[in-house]
Amino acid sequence: MATDSYDLAVCEIRDEFGARVKVERVSGDLGRVVENGPSIEELAAACNDGRIAFIRHLTTELGSFGVSEVPPAHELVELILAELPRHPQALAVQTWTDGASSGGSYYHLLEGPLSERGIEVGRAGHEYVVSCFASKKNVLIGLNRLDLSLSDWPGGRMRLARSDDRVSRSEFKLEEAIETFALDLPSGGKALDLGASPGGWTRILRQHGQEVWSVDPGDLDRRVSADRGVHHVNTTAGEFFRRNQTRFDVVVNDMRMDQILSARVMLDAIPHLHRDALAVVTFKGGGRNPLDAPRRAMDVLRKNYTIQAARQLHHNRNELTVIARAR
């Protein structure tokens, strides 16, 4: 979870599983459920269907050690393998710290003895994930199935490469959503980008083979507007809907506005969408009750959409990404 969303995540857990659930803070963005908590399967299910949005990564703790008391590597490997139902052919080892470091020294600590046992070691893409978190005082080791981990990145911190082609930081948000939720954009589909300026999300949609209608009174980056597969409609969403005759397979909305208003804009889009069209929308956070507002916005969405996921992703900062399908 994000450091500034830790308390929100704890509130969500208690709202869903009862006020007696005890969560202990381990670091700025890491908590440990210590009493009266749900199973890892129940918690993952609540995260995956949007009931809990502020958790990014899950693991089952195997051990916690003081930095100066970490057991030898072969003992850590024995601890890990003892929890697996069978001898694995491959394992993902994900390490991170409460600072900027990747915790690479712990990755190599585990990689050697695992490889010696004939186990392929990678950082992602395997059925089981070993999580290793290091703070200034403690090192925690966890193990989980990938399908229950929520993210195939260490601590849910997705790192995407920067490039000169990018036109805005917001591109990372859509890229992360597509990868995290394994979104399948239709080949040769028509996509609607609401609040498109300067064109970052439009550019990502084009990379995924979509013909894009980019709606925004503001300008698009010249590199985006020069693309023949991009139609810049220089107006507001409301005016566009009054005139539009095209039906879309995908709609995305990263507009900076009140969450309820943003959800209502998505309802206005419904007559212009094919049935089961994919929708990706970000709800901006903040306010006096940062849990209530997104929940009310999602209730508005549910009038015409089926919500498939809702999560505060690594690149979201103070907002949520919601994945839905038009009905």
Order of alpha helices (4+ residues) and beta strands (2+ residues): alpha-beta-beta-alpha-beta-alpha-beta-alpha-beta-beta-beta-alpha-beta-alpha-beta-alpha-beta-alpha-beta-alpha-beta-alpha-beta-beta
